[in-house]
Amino acid sequence: MNKFLLLLFLAAIPGFAQKVKRIANTSPQAYYPDKEWQKKEPSEMGFDPVLLKSAIDFAIANETTAPKDLKLNHYRTFGREPFGDAVGPLKERGGQSGIIIKNGYVIAEWGDPYHIDIVNSVSKSLLSSVVGLAYDRGLIPDIDDQVYKYVPPVTLYNPVPSANKADDFGKKSDFFEPFNTPHNKTITWRQMLQQNSDWEGTLWGKPDWADRPDKDYKVWLTKRNTPGTVYEYNDTRVNALALATLNVWRKPLPEVLKEHIMDPIGASNTWRWYGYENSWIVLDGKAVQSVSGGGHWGGGMYLHAYDMARFGYLTLRNGKWKDRQLVSEQWNKWAQTPSTPEPTYGFMNWFLNTGKKLYPSAPEKAFAHIGNGTNVIYVDPENDIVAVVRWIEDSQIDGFLKLLLAAKATPNSK
């Protein structure tokens, strides 16, 4: 009997199709935590407990040497740049801490994972996801559209206007238009997300050239790259993206994040997303703060390690949480696609392990959401692992991952 006739014969058997369907539905389903995250012993999930402890001890021993006083740390680093004053909130950080998730279950934690801290540029990953939500809902139909088409003139919130109106007469517009220059009009959403836009301008008192400025001051105001050709990590430009996205959503971005991502994934009610003391605009008659995409000048996301782990687990599952696709698979695919100018960078802040250049000890398909400090959410689809490590020396992350992956008892653990 050929295959075609066999299939016809089997299909004719009463209840055969239903039995096949039931068998298909018995395949293992991914575990998603509710409010309380289930824990399992490392050995249950195929990890050697002794070797896993060695990885954790390594992380603890390599806590960042930067001071816990983050205001002091700011002025010894970014605060030394031109116009480098902190304009967003900062507080003393916690100690080295972390969580390891295997197949959705917590198999280890250390330090104080519930300590709420600034996560610096991990905020960028959350911001890019909010842009993704706008794409999924058709508010941004095409990420290769020019951003300027979506951003109207912006009115800055100024509760104490100038006492002498004549001082402003004939000098400047009452509006701010962040994408209204010949250069900026060519910039697309994709280029902003990949940090290769070379957006020009000053936003919230921070010129684009003043963020990690070139040693040659002569190029500060003159050097311009064609958008999409040169990768440059620049927080002023990230903040311009946040402002553009605020205008697309027409409501505060923390509200968007809470409703569409953080609440559905069961995050706590203790996370906060801040902007700057001067990043306020008037939107539909209300004063609204435009949030920052990192803590370069203070502000950005403040949250604990378990909330970080939930977001990391969402990205591990390509935007799906339980039976809901919160952020489209298409968006997550784009976020994990190497950009042309920088192959180890997808959408911000998805650092990719292209060519195993980022983390030689990890699989090439692994990626990470990274913030200064270093705060890292390591996401490993091949091994079904999410690891949150906070306040570790950046140069020691690969050493930690080498020990973590060596702790797996078998190549194909449970």
C-alpha positions in Angstrom: 0.0 0.0 0.0 1.5 3.4 -1.0 1.7 6.3 1.4 -1.4 8.1 -0.1 -3.7 5.1 0.3 -2.4 4.4 3.8 -3.3 8.0 4.8 -6.7 7.6 3.4 -7.2 4.3 5.2 -6.1 5.8 8.6 -8.2 8.9 8.1 -11.3 6.7 7.7 -10.8 5.1 11.1 -13.3 6.6 13.6 -11.7 9.0 16.0 -8.2 8.7 14.4 -7.8 12.5 13.7 -8.9 13.3 17.2 -6.4 10.9 18.7 -3.6 12.4 16.6 -4.6 15.9 17.8 -4.6 14.8 21.4 -1.1 13.2 21.0 0.2 16.4 19.4 -1.2 18.5 22.3 0.7 16.4 24.9 4.1 17.9 23.8 5.8 19.8 26.7 4.6 23.4 27.1 6.9 26.2 28.2 6.5 27.1 31.9 5.6 30.7 32.7 5.7 32.0 36.2 2.7 33.5 37.9 3.2 36.2 40.7 5.3 33.6 42.6 8.1 32.2 40.6 8.5 28.4 41.1 12.0 27.2 42.2 13.7 23.9 41.5 16.9 22.4 42.7 19.8 22.8 40.2 20.1 19.0 40.0 16.5 18.7 38.9 17.2 20.9 35.9 20.5 19.1 34.9 23.0 21.3 36.7 25.8 20.3 38.9 25.2 22.2 42.2 28.9 22.4 43.1 29.9 23.8 39.7 26.9 26.2 39.7 28.0 27.5 43.1 31.5 28.1 41.6 29.9 30.3 39.0 28.0 32.3 41.6 31.0 32.6 43.8 32.9 34.0 40.8 30.3 36.6 40.2 30.3 37.7 43.8 34.1 37.9 43.8 34.0 40.1 40.7 31.6 42.8 42.0 32.3 46.1 40.2 35.0 48.2 41.9 33.0 51.4 41.2 31.7 53.2 44.3 28.2 52.5 45.5 27.6 56.2 45.7 26.3 56.6 42.1 26.3 60.4 42.2 30.0 60.2 43.0 30.5 57.6 40.3 28.6 59.8 37.8 31.0 62.7 38.3 34.1 60.5 38.1 32.9 59.2 34.7 30.1 60.6 32.5 29.9 63.8 34.6 33.3 64.9 33.4 32.0 65.2 29.8 30.8 68.6 28.5 27.4 69.5 29.9 27.7 66.3 32.0 25.6 67.3 35.0 23.2 64.6 36.2 19.6 65.7 35.5 17.8 62.5 36.5 17.5 60.8 39.9 20.4 58.8 41.2 20.8 56.8 44.5 23.3 54.5 46.1 23.4 51.1 44.5 23.0 47.7 46.1 25.6 44.9 46.1 26.4 42.2 43.6 23.3 40.0 43.1 21.7 37.7 40.5 19.2 35.1 39.5 19.5 32.0 37.2 16.4 30.7 35.3 16.5 27.3 33.6 13.4 26.2 31.5 11.5 29.0 33.3 12.3 27.8 36.8 14.5 29.6 39.3 17.5 27.4 40.1 19.7 29.9 41.9 19.7 33.4 43.4 22.2 35.4 45.4 22.6 38.7 47.0 19.4 40.7 47.4 17.6 40.3 44.1 14.7 42.4 45.3 16.9 45.5 45.8 15.6 48.2 43.4 18.4 49.8 41.5 19.0 51.8 38.4 19.6 49.4 35.4 21.2 52.1 33.2 21.0 51.1 29.5 18.8 48.0 30.0 16.2 50.8 29.8 16.9 50.9 26.1 15.6 47.4 25.6 12.4 48.3 27.3 12.1 51.5 25.2 12.7 49.5 21.9 10.0 47.1 23.0 7.6 50.1 23.4 8.5 51.1 19.9 7.7 47.5 18.9 4.3 47.8 20.5 3.6 50.9 18.3 4.6 48.9 15.2 2.5 46.0 16.1 -0.6 48.3 16.5 0.0 50.1 13.2 1.0 53.4 14.9 4.3 53.0 13.0 3.4 51.0 9.8 6.9 50.8 8.5 10.1 51.0 10.6 11.9 52.3 7.5 9.7 55.4 7.4 11.4 58.7 8.3 10.8 59.6 11.9 10.1 63.3 11.2 6.7 62.4 9.6 5.5 61.2 13.1 6.7 64.0 15.3 4.8 67.4 15.3 6.3 70.5 16.8 6.8 70.0 20.5 5.9 72.5 23.2 8.3 72.5 26.1 6.7 72.7 29.5 7.8 75.9 31.1 5.9 76.7 34.3 7.9 79.9 34.8 7.8 81.8 31.5 10.1 84.7 30.7 9.0 87.9 32.4 9.9 90.0 29.5 8.3 88.7 26.3 10.3 91.2 24.2 13.5 89.1 25.0 12.0 86.2 23.0 10.6 88.3 20.1 12.1 87.5 16.8 14.7 85.1 18.3 13.2 81.6 18.4 10.0 79.6 17.8 7.8 78.7 20.7 8.1 75.1 19.4 10.9 72.5 19.3 11.2 70.3 16.3 13.8 67.6 17.0 13.8 66.1 13.5 13.3 69.2 11.4 16.8 69.6 9.9 17.8 68.4 6.4 20.0 65.7 8.0 17.5 64.6 10.6 14.6 64.4 8.1 16.3 61.4 6.4 16.6 59.3 9.6 14.3 56.2 9.9 13.0 54.4 12.9 15.2 51.4 12.2 18.3 53.6 12.2 17.3 55.1 15.5 16.8 51.7 17.0 20.1 50.4 15.7 21.9 53.5 16.9 23.4 54.4 13.5 21.2 57.4 12.8 23.8 60.1 13.6 20.9 62.3 14.8 22.1 65.9 15.3 20.9 68.4 17.9 20.6 69.2 21.5 18.0 67.6 23.7 17.3 68.3 27.4 20.5 70.4 27.6 22.7 67.6 26.2 24.2 68.1 22.7 24.7 64.9 20.7 28.4 65.5 20.4 28.8 65.9 24.1 27.9 62.3 24.8 31.3 60.4 24.8 32.8 63.3 22.8 35.5 62.8 20.2 39.0 63.7 21.4 39.2 66.1 18.4 37.0 69.0 19.3 37.1 70.2 15.7 34.7 67.5 14.6 32.1 68.1 17.4 30.0 70.4 15.3 31.1 69.5 11.8 31.2 65.7 11.4 28.1 64.1 10.1 27.7 60.5 8.9 25.1 59.3 6.4 22.3 57.7 8.5 22.6 53.9 8.6 26.4 53.8 8.0 28.1 54.3 11.3 27.2 52.8 14.7 27.6 55.2 17.6 26.3 54.5 21.1 24.7 57.8 22.1 22.2 58.5 24.8 21.1 61.9 23.4 19.9 60.2 20.3 18.2 57.5 22.4 16.3 60.2 24.3 15.3 61.7 20.9 13.8 58.3 20.0 11.9 58.3 23.4 10.5 61.7 22.6 9.4 60.6 19.2 7.8 57.5 20.6 6.0 59.5 23.2 4.4 61.6 20.4 3.4 58.5 18.6 1.7 56.9 21.6 0.4 60.3 22.8 0.6 59.2 26.4 3.4 58.6 28.9 5.6 55.7 27.9 5.6 54.2 31.5 1.9 53.8 31.1 2.3 52.0 27.8 5.0 49.7 29.2 2.9 48.9 32.3 -0.3 48.1 30.4 1.1 46.1 27.6 4.2 44.4 29.0 5.0 44.7 32.7 1.5 43.8 34.0 1.0 40.9 31.6 4.3 39.3 32.5 3.5 39.6 36.2 6.1 42.2 37.1 6.0 43.9 40.5 4.4 47.3 41.2 7.7 48.7 42.3 9.5 49.4 39.1 9.7 53.0 37.9 10.8 54.8 34.6 12.1 58.3 35.0 13.1 61.1 32.7 15.0 64.3 33.6 14.1 67.3 35.7 13.9 69.3 32.4 12.4 66.7 30.0 8.8 67.8 30.3 6.5 68.7 27.4 2.9 69.8 27.0 0.9 67.0 25.5 -2.8 67.5 25.0 -2.9 70.2 27.6 -1.0 68.1 30.2 2.6 68.2 31.5 4.2 64.9 30.5 7.7 63.7 31.2 9.7 62.3 28.3 11.6 59.4 29.8 15.2 58.6 29.2 16.6 55.5 27.6 19.4 55.0 30.2 21.1 56.4 33.2 23.9 58.3 31.4 22.7 61.5 33.2 20.6 59.7 35.8 17.0 58.5 35.5 15.9 55.6 33.3 14.5 52.4 34.7 14.7 51.4 38.3 13.6 47.9 39.1 14.7 44.7 40.9 16.3 41.6 39.5 13.2 39.5 39.4 11.4 42.1 37.2 14.5 42.1 35.0 14.3 38.3 34.7 10.7 38.4 33.7 11.5 40.8 30.8 14.5 38.6 29.9 12.2 35.5 29.9 9.8 37.4 27.6 12.6 38.0 25.1 13.7 34.4 25.4 10.2 33.3 24.3 10.3 35.8 21.4 7.7 38.2 22.9 5.2 35.5 24.0 3.9 35.2 27.6 1.7 32.2 28.3 -1.0 32.3 25.6 -0.4 35.9 24.5 2.0 37.3 21.9 2.8 40.6 23.7 5.4 41.8 21.2 5.3 40.3 17.8 7.7 37.6 16.6 8.6 39.8 13.7 9.8 42.5 16.1 11.8 40.1 18.2 13.3 38.7 15.0 14.4 42.2 13.9 15.7 42.9 17.4 18.0 39.9 17.1 19.2 40.6 13.6 22.7 42.0 13.3 22.8 45.6 12.0 25.2 46.3 9.1 27.5 48.9 10.8 27.7 46.8 14.0 27.1 43.0 13.7 27.0 42.5 17.5 24.1 45.0 17.9 20.5 44.5 16.8 17.8 46.9 18.1 18.8 48.7 21.3 19.8 47.2 23.7 20.0 43.7 22.2 23.7 42.9 22.2 24.2 39.9 19.9 26.9 37.2 20.1 27.6 37.3 16.4 30.7 35.3 15.6 30.9 34.7 19.4 32.6 38.1 19.7 30.7 39.4 22.7 30.9 36.2 24.8 33.2 33.6 23.4 32.1 31.0 26.0 28.4 31.3 25.1 26.4 30.0 22.1 26.3 32.3 19.1 22.5 32.7 19.3 22.7 34.0 22.8 22.1 37.7 23.4 22.1 40.1 26.3 20.4 43.3 27.5 23.3 45.3 29.0 23.5 48.4 31.2 26.5 50.2 32.7 27.6 48.9 36.0 27.5 46.2 34.7 23.9 45.1 34.8 23.2 42.3 32.4 20.3 40.1 31.4 21.8 37.1 29.6 19.4 35.3 27.3 20.4 31.9 25.9 17.7 30.2 23.7 19.9 27.2 22.9 20.2 26.2 26.6 16.8 27.8 27.7 18.6 30.0 30.3 18.1 33.5 31.5 20.7 34.9 33.9 20.4 38.3 35.6 23.7 39.5 37.0 24.0 42.9 38.6 27.0 45.0 39.4 29.7 42.7 38.0 32.8 43.9 36.3 32.1 43.9 32.6 35.3 42.1 31.7 34.3 39.2 33.9 30.9 38.4 32.4 32.3 35.8 29.9 34.2 34.1 32.8 30.9 33.8 34.7 29.1 32.4 31.7 31.9 29.9 31.1 31.5 28.6 34.6 27.7 28.7 34.4 27.5 26.7 31.2 30.1 24.2 32.5 27.8 23.5 35.4 25.3 21.8 33.0 25.6 18.1 33.8 24.7 17.0 30.3 24.7 18.7 26.9 20.9 18.3 26.6 19.8 18.8 30.2 16.2 18.7 31.1 
